[in-house]
Amino acid sequence: MDGEQGLSALPHVSETVLKKRKTLRQVKEARTKARNAQRTVRAGSKKEKFKYPESFVREERHKQKDDIRMHRNMKRKNKMYDVPTEHKLAFVIRIRGASGMNQTVRKVLQHLRLHKSYTGVFIFLNDKALDLLRVAEPYITWGYPTLKATRDLIMKRGHAMVDGRRMALSDNAFIENQLGSEGMICMEDLIHEVFTVGTNFKKASEFLWPFKLTAPKEGFRRISKPFREKGDTGNRRDAINALLSQMT
Protein backbone atom coordinates (compact mmCIF):
# COMPACT_ATOMS: atom_id res chain seq x y z
CA MET A 1 0.00 0.00 0.00
CA ASP A 2 2.80 2.38 0.90
CA GLY A 3 4.51 1.60 -2.41
CA GLU A 4 1.37 2.47 -4.37
CA GLN A 5 1.07 5.78 -2.46
CA GLY A 6 4.71 6.58 -3.22
CA LEU A 7 4.21 5.93 -6.94
CA SER A 8 1.07 8.02 -7.06
CA ALA A 9 2.88 10.88 -5.35
CA LEU A 10 5.39 11.26 -8.20
CA PRO A 11 4.79 14.47 -10.23
CA HIS A 12 3.30 13.92 -13.66
CA VAL A 13 5.29 15.23 -16.65
CA SER A 14 3.51 15.41 -19.94
CA GLU A 15 4.89 13.75 -23.05
CA THR A 16 5.15 17.14 -24.77
CA VAL A 17 7.47 18.51 -22.06
CA LEU A 18 9.66 15.40 -22.22
CA LYS A 19 9.98 15.69 -25.99
CA LYS A 20 10.88 19.40 -25.66
CA ARG A 21 13.59 18.62 -23.10
CA LYS A 22 15.05 15.94 -25.35
CA THR A 23 15.08 18.31 -28.33
CA LEU A 24 16.80 21.07 -26.33
CA ARG A 25 19.40 18.61 -25.08
CA GLN A 26 20.13 17.44 -28.63
CA VAL A 27 20.43 21.04 -29.85
CA LYS A 28 22.84 21.89 -27.05
CA GLU A 29 25.00 18.83 -27.79
CA ALA A 30 25.04 19.68 -31.50
CA ARG A 31 26.13 23.27 -30.78
CA THR A 32 28.91 22.07 -28.47
CA LYS A 33 30.22 19.67 -31.12
CA ALA A 34 30.11 22.39 -33.79
CA ARG A 35 31.94 24.84 -31.51
CA ASN A 36 34.66 22.30 -30.71
CA ALA A 37 35.04 21.48 -34.41
CA GLN A 38 35.49 25.19 -35.24
CA ARG A 39 38.15 25.55 -32.55
CA THR A 40 40.02 22.56 -33.95
CA VAL A 41 39.91 24.00 -37.46
CA ARG A 42 41.11 27.42 -36.27
CA ALA A 43 43.95 25.87 -34.27
CA GLY A 44 45.06 23.79 -37.22
CA SER A 45 44.89 26.55 -39.80
CA LYS A 46 46.63 29.42 -38.04
CA LYS A 47 48.49 31.46 -40.60
CA GLU A 48 51.49 33.65 -40.06
CA LYS A 49 50.49 37.24 -39.42
CA PHE A 50 50.85 39.36 -42.53
CA LYS A 51 53.75 41.79 -42.42
CA TYR A 52 54.28 44.82 -44.59
CA PRO A 53 57.68 45.18 -46.29
CA GLU A 54 58.37 48.24 -44.15
CA SER A 55 58.22 46.11 -41.01
CA PHE A 56 61.03 43.86 -42.29
CA VAL A 57 63.17 46.91 -43.04
CA ARG A 58 62.47 48.34 -39.60
CA GLU A 59 63.34 45.06 -37.87
CA GLU A 60 66.58 44.76 -39.84
CA ARG A 61 67.56 48.30 -38.83
CA HIS A 62 66.88 47.47 -35.19
CA LYS A 63 69.09 44.40 -35.45
CA GLN A 64 71.89 46.43 -37.02
CA LYS A 65 71.62 49.01 -34.24
CA ASP A 66 71.77 46.22 -31.66
CA ASP A 67 74.92 44.81 -33.26
CA ILE A 68 76.60 48.23 -33.26
CA ARG A 69 75.50 48.93 -29.68
CA MET A 70 76.85 45.62 -28.40
CA HIS A 71 80.17 46.16 -30.19
CA ARG A 72 80.54 49.58 -28.57
CA ASN A 73 79.55 48.27 -25.14
CA MET A 74 82.29 45.65 -25.24
CA LYS A 75 84.84 48.44 -25.69
CA ARG A 76 83.57 50.42 -22.69
CA LYS A 77 82.62 47.40 -20.62
CA ASN A 78 83.81 48.70 -17.26
CA LYS A 79 82.44 52.21 -17.77
CA MET A 80 78.86 51.30 -18.54
CA TYR A 81 77.34 51.07 -15.06
CA ASP A 82 78.46 52.63 -11.83
CA VAL A 83 76.70 50.39 -9.31
CA PRO A 84 77.21 51.20 -5.60
CA THR A 85 78.74 48.26 -3.73
CA GLU A 86 75.95 48.26 -1.11
CA HIS A 87 73.39 47.25 -3.74
CA LYS A 88 73.30 43.50 -4.24
CA LEU A 89 69.66 43.11 -5.29
CA ALA A 90 68.05 44.33 -8.49
CA PHE A 91 64.60 43.93 -9.99
CA VAL A 92 64.54 43.70 -13.78
CA ILE A 93 61.47 44.38 -15.95
CA ARG A 94 61.14 43.66 -19.64
CA ILE A 95 59.37 46.59 -21.30
CA ARG A 96 59.69 45.86 -25.04
CA GLY A 97 58.65 43.10 -27.42
CA ALA A 98 60.80 41.01 -29.74
CA SER A 99 60.58 43.10 -32.91
CA GLY A 100 64.04 43.52 -34.45
CA MET A 101 65.73 41.73 -31.54
CA ASN A 102 69.29 40.51 -31.86
CA GLN A 103 69.73 36.77 -31.25
CA THR A 104 72.21 37.41 -28.44
CA VAL A 105 69.71 39.68 -26.71
CA ARG A 106 67.01 37.04 -27.15
CA LYS A 107 69.17 34.43 -25.43
CA VAL A 108 69.97 36.81 -22.57
CA LEU A 109 66.28 37.54 -21.97
CA GLN A 110 65.54 33.81 -22.01
CA HIS A 111 68.34 33.25 -19.50
CA LEU A 112 66.80 35.94 -17.28
CA ARG A 113 63.37 34.24 -17.70
CA LEU A 114 61.92 37.42 -19.20
CA HIS A 115 59.96 35.79 -22.02
CA LYS A 116 57.23 38.45 -22.30
CA SER A 117 56.81 42.19 -21.91
CA TYR A 118 55.88 43.45 -18.43
CA THR A 119 57.41 40.49 -16.64
CA GLY A 120 60.03 40.94 -13.94
CA VAL A 121 62.54 38.99 -11.87
CA PHE A 122 64.88 39.52 -8.92
CA ILE A 123 68.59 39.07 -9.65
CA PHE A 124 71.83 39.16 -7.68
CA LEU A 125 74.00 42.04 -8.93
CA ASN A 126 77.40 40.63 -9.74
CA ASP A 127 79.73 41.12 -12.71
CA LYS A 128 78.03 38.39 -14.74
CA ALA A 129 74.58 39.89 -14.11
CA LEU A 130 75.80 43.36 -15.11
CA ASP A 131 77.10 41.93 -18.39
CA LEU A 132 73.67 40.44 -19.10
CA LEU A 133 71.90 43.69 -18.23
CA ARG A 134 74.27 45.60 -20.49
CA VAL A 135 73.43 43.36 -23.45
CA ALA A 136 69.66 43.54 -22.90
CA GLU A 137 69.49 47.24 -21.97
CA PRO A 138 67.23 48.44 -24.85
CA TYR A 139 64.55 45.93 -23.80
CA ILE A 140 64.61 46.19 -20.01
CA THR A 141 64.59 48.60 -17.13
CA TRP A 142 65.90 47.81 -13.68
CA GLY A 143 66.86 49.25 -10.33
CA TYR A 144 67.23 48.70 -6.61
CA PRO A 145 63.94 47.70 -4.90
CA THR A 146 63.24 48.70 -1.32
CA LEU A 147 62.03 46.24 1.32
CA LYS A 148 58.49 47.59 0.90
CA ALA A 149 58.58 47.13 -2.88
CA THR A 150 60.00 43.62 -2.48
CA ARG A 151 57.31 42.66 0.01
CA ASP A 152 54.52 44.15 -2.14
CA LEU A 153 55.73 42.27 -5.20
CA ILE A 154 55.86 38.90 -3.47
CA MET A 155 52.65 39.39 -1.50
CA LYS A 156 50.56 40.81 -4.36
CA ARG A 157 52.05 39.25 -7.49
CA GLY A 158 54.07 36.31 -6.19
CA HIS A 159 53.59 32.82 -7.60
CA ALA A 160 55.73 29.73 -7.23
CA MET A 161 57.24 27.49 -9.88
CA VAL A 162 56.74 23.85 -8.93
CA ASP A 163 57.56 21.17 -11.51
CA GLY A 164 57.18 23.74 -14.28
CA ARG A 165 53.74 24.81 -13.10
CA ARG A 166 52.67 28.23 -11.85
CA MET A 167 51.13 27.94 -8.38
CA ALA A 168 49.82 30.56 -5.97
CA LEU A 169 51.68 31.22 -2.73
CA SER A 170 48.63 30.06 -0.82
CA ASP A 171 49.96 29.76 2.73
CA ASN A 172 53.06 29.31 4.89
CA ALA A 173 52.65 25.52 4.92
CA PHE A 174 53.12 25.47 1.15
CA ILE A 175 56.35 27.52 1.42
CA GLU A 176 57.65 25.32 4.23
CA ASN A 177 56.94 22.20 2.18
CA GLN A 178 58.90 23.58 -0.79
CA LEU A 179 61.70 25.57 0.90
CA GLY A 180 61.81 24.24 4.47
CA SER A 181 65.09 22.43 3.81
CA GLU A 182 66.60 25.83 2.92
CA GLY A 183 65.47 27.43 6.18
CA MET A 184 62.41 29.23 4.74
CA ILE A 185 59.15 28.22 6.42
CA CYS A 186 56.92 31.27 5.86
CA MET A 187 56.32 34.23 3.57
CA GLU A 188 58.46 36.57 5.67
CA ASP A 189 61.40 34.15 5.47
CA LEU A 190 61.09 34.14 1.69
CA ILE A 191 60.92 37.94 1.52
CA HIS A 192 63.92 38.28 3.86
CA GLU A 193 66.00 35.81 1.84
CA VAL A 194 65.30 37.67 -1.40
CA PHE A 195 65.82 41.20 -0.08
CA THR A 196 69.04 40.42 1.80
CA VAL A 197 70.35 38.21 -1.04
CA GLY A 198 71.01 35.44 1.45
CA THR A 199 72.94 32.22 0.96
CA ASN A 200 69.85 30.56 -0.55
CA PHE A 201 68.90 33.50 -2.79
CA LYS A 202 69.29 31.41 -5.96
CA LYS A 203 66.82 28.81 -4.63
CA ALA A 204 64.36 31.52 -3.55
CA SER A 205 64.52 33.49 -6.81
CA GLU A 206 64.14 30.37 -8.96
CA PHE A 207 61.23 29.25 -6.78
CA LEU A 208 59.40 32.47 -7.68
CA TRP A 209 57.68 32.47 -11.07
CA PRO A 210 58.58 35.59 -13.13
CA PHE A 211 56.27 38.34 -11.91
CA LYS A 212 53.46 39.34 -14.24
CA LEU A 213 53.00 43.11 -14.03
CA THR A 214 50.59 45.59 -15.58
CA ALA A 215 51.52 48.47 -17.86
CA PRO A 216 52.10 51.71 -15.89
CA LYS A 217 49.12 54.04 -15.84
CA GLU A 218 51.04 56.90 -17.44
CA GLY A 219 52.82 54.61 -19.90
CA PHE A 220 56.46 55.00 -20.88
CA ARG A 221 57.84 58.27 -22.15
CA ARG A 222 60.67 57.29 -24.51
CA ILE A 223 61.05 53.53 -24.67
CA SER A 224 63.91 53.77 -27.20
CA LYS A 225 66.11 55.91 -24.93
CA PRO A 226 67.98 55.01 -21.72
CA PHE A 227 66.79 56.39 -18.39
CA ARG A 228 69.97 58.44 -17.99
CA GLU A 229 68.90 60.35 -21.14
CA LYS A 230 65.34 60.91 -19.87
CA GLY A 231 64.13 57.69 -21.46
CA ASP A 232 62.85 54.44 -19.96
CA THR A 233 65.38 51.64 -20.48
CA GLY A 234 68.39 50.66 -18.42
CA ASN A 235 69.27 51.39 -14.80
CA ARG A 236 66.86 53.76 -13.05
CA ARG A 237 68.35 53.11 -9.59
CA ASP A 238 65.90 53.93 -6.77
CA ALA A 239 63.31 55.26 -9.25
CA ILE A 240 62.37 51.64 -9.97
CA ASN A 241 60.25 51.72 -6.80
CA ALA A 242 57.93 54.43 -8.11
CA LEU A 243 57.51 52.44 -11.32
CA LEU A 244 56.77 49.23 -9.40
CA SER A 245 54.07 50.99 -7.38
CA GLN A 246 52.27 51.69 -10.67
CA MET A 247 52.79 48.21 -12.13
CA THR A 248 51.71 46.13 -9.12
C-alpha positions in Angstrom: 0.0 0.0 0.0 2.8 2.4 0.9 4.5 1.6 -2.4 1.4 2.5 -4.4 1.1 5.8 -2.5 4.7 6.6 -3.2 4.2 5.9 -6.9 1.1 8.0 -7.1 2.9 10.9 -5.3 5.4 11.3 -8.2 4.8 14.5 -10.2 3.3 13.9 -13.7 5.3 15.2 -16.7 3.5 15.4 -19.9 4.9 13.8 -23.0 5.2 17.1 -24.8 7.5 18.5 -22.1 9.7 15.4 -22.2 10.0 15.7 -26.0 10.9 19.4 -25.7 13.6 18.6 -23.1 15.0 15.9 -25.3 15.1 18.3 -28.3 16.8 21.1 -26.3 19.4 18.6 -25.1 20.1 17.4 -28.6 20.4 21.0 -29.9 22.8 21.9 -27.0 25.0 18.8 -27.8 25.0 19.7 -31.5 26.1 23.3 -30.8 28.9 22.1 -28.5 30.2 19.7 -31.1 30.1 22.4 -33.8 31.9 24.8 -31.5 34.7 22.3 -30.7 35.0 21.5 -34.4 35.5 25.2 -35.2 38.2 25.5 -32.6 40.0 22.6 -34.0 39.9 24.0 -37.5 41.1 27.4 -36.3 43.9 25.9 -34.3 45.1 23.8 -37.2 44.9 26.5 -39.8 46.6 29.4 -38.0 48.5 31.5 -40.6 51.5 33.7 -40.1 50.5 37.2 -39.4 50.8 39.4 -42.5 53.7 41.8 -42.4 54.3 44.8 -44.6 57.7 45.2 -46.3 58.4 48.2 -44.1 58.2 46.1 -41.0 61.0 43.9 -42.3 63.2 46.9 -43.0 62.5 48.3 -39.6 63.3 45.1 -37.9 66.6 44.8 -39.8 67.6 48.3 -38.8 66.9 47.5 -35.2 69.1 44.4 -35.4 71.9 46.4 -37.0 71.6 49.0 -34.2 71.8 46.2 -31.7 74.9 44.8 -33.3 76.6 48.2 -33.3 75.5 48.9 -29.7 76.8 45.6 -28.4 80.2 46.2 -30.2 80.5 49.6 -28.6 79.5 48.3 -25.1 82.3 45.6 -25.2 84.8 48.4 -25.7 83.6 50.4 -22.7 82.6 47.4 -20.6 83.8 48.7 -17.3 82.4 52.2 -17.8 78.9 51.3 -18.5 77.3 51.1 -15.1 78.5 52.6 -11.8 76.7 50.4 -9.3 77.2 51.2 -5.6 78.7 48.3 -3.7 75.9 48.3 -1.1 73.4 47.3 -3.7 73.3 43.5 -4.2 69.7 43.1 -5.3 68.0 44.3 -8.5 64.6 43.9 -10.0 64.5 43.7 -13.8 61.5 44.4 -15.9 61.1 43.7 -19.6 59.4 46.6 -21.3 59.7 45.9 -25.0 58.6 43.1 -27.4 60.8 41.0 -29.7 60.6 43.1 -32.9 64.0 43.5 -34.4 65.7 41.7 -31.5 69.3 40.5 -31.9 69.7 36.8 -31.2 72.2 37.4 -28.4 69.7 39.7 -26.7 67.0 37.0 -27.2 69.2 34.4 -25.4 70.0 36.8 -22.6 66.3 37.5 -22.0 65.5 33.8 -22.0 68.3 33.3 -19.5 66.8 35.9 -17.3 63.4 34.2 -17.7 61.9 37.4 -19.2 60.0 35.8 -22.0 57.2 38.4 -22.3 56.8 42.2 -21.9 55.9 43.4 -18.4 57.4 40.5 -16.6 60.0 40.9 -13.9 62.5 39.0 -11.9 64.9 39.5 -8.9 68.6 39.1 -9.7 71.8 39.2 -7.7 74.0 42.0 -8.9 77.4 40.6 -9.7 79.7 41.1 -12.7 78.0 38.4 -14.7 74.6 39.9 -14.1 75.8 43.4 -15.1 77.1 41.9 -18.4 73.7 40.4 -19.1 71.9 43.7 -18.2 74.3 45.6 -20.5 73.4 43.4 -23.5 69.7 43.5 -22.9 69.5 47.2 -22.0 67.2 48.4 -24.9 64.5 45.9 -23.8 64.6 46.2 -20.0 64.6 48.6 -17.1 65.9 47.8 -13.7 66.9 49.2 -10.3 67.2 48.7 -6.6 63.9 47.7 -4.9 63.2 48.7 -1.3 62.0 46.2 1.3 58.5 47.6 0.9 58.6 47.1 -2.9 60.0 43.6 -2.5 57.3 42.7 0.0 54.5 44.1 -2.1 55.7 42.3 -5.2 55.9 38.9 -3.5 52.6 39.4 -1.5 50.6 40.8 -4.4 52.1 39.2 -7.5 54.1 36.3 -6.2 53.6 32.8 -7.6 55.7 29.7 -7.2 57.2 27.5 -9.9 56.7 23.8 -8.9 57.6 21.2 -11.5 57.2 23.7 -14.3 53.7 24.8 -13.1 52.7 28.2 -11.8 51.1 27.9 -8.4 49.8 30.6 -6.0 51.7 31.2 -2.7 48.6 30.1 -0.8 50.0 29.8 2.7 53.1 29.3 4.9 52.7 25.5 4.9 53.1 25.5 1.1 56.3 27.5 1.4 57.6 25.3 4.2 56.9 22.2 2.2 58.9 23.6 -0.8 61.7 25.6 0.9 61.8 24.2 4.5 65.1 22.4 3.8 66.6 25.8 2.9 65.5 27.4 6.2 62.4 29.2 4.7 59.1 28.2 6.4 56.9 31.3 5.9 56.3 34.2 3.6 58.5 36.6 5.7 61.4 34.1 5.5 61.1 34.1 1.7 60.9 37.9 1.5 63.9 38.3 3.9 66.0 35.8 1.8 65.3 37.7 -1.4 65.8 41.2 -0.1 69.0 40.4 1.8 70.3 38.2 -1.0 71.0 35.4 1.4 72.9 32.2 1.0 69.8 30.6 -0.5 68.9 33.5 -2.8 69.3 31.4 -6.0 66.8 28.8 -4.6 64.4 31.5 -3.6 64.5 33.5 -6.8 64.1 30.4 -9.0 61.2 29.2 -6.8 59.4 32.5 -7.7 57.7 32.5 -11.1 58.6 35.6 -13.1 56.3 38.3 -11.9 53.5 39.3 -14.2 53.0 43.1 -14.0 50.6 45.6 -15.6 51.5 48.5 -17.9 52.1 51.7 -15.9 49.1 54.0 -15.8 51.0 56.9 -17.4 52.8 54.6 -19.9 56.5 55.0 -20.9 57.8 58.3 -22.1 60.7 57.3 -24.5 61.0 53.5 -24.7 63.9 53.8 -27.2 66.1 55.9 -24.9 68.0 55.0 -21.7 66.8 56.4 -18.4 70.0 58.4 -18.0 68.9 60.3 -21.1 65.3 60.9 -19.9 64.1 57.7 -21.5 62.9 54.4 -20.0 65.4 51.6 -20.5 68.4 50.7 -18.4 69.3 51.4 -14.8 66.9 53.8 -13.1 68.3 53.1 -9.6 65.9 53.9 -6.8 63.3 55.3 -9.3 62.4 51.6 -10.0 60.3 51.7 -6.8 57.9 54.4 -8.1 57.5 52.4 -11.3 56.8 49.2 -9.4 54.1 51.0 -7.4 52.3 51.7 -10.7 52.8 48.2 -12.1 51.7 46.1 -9.1 
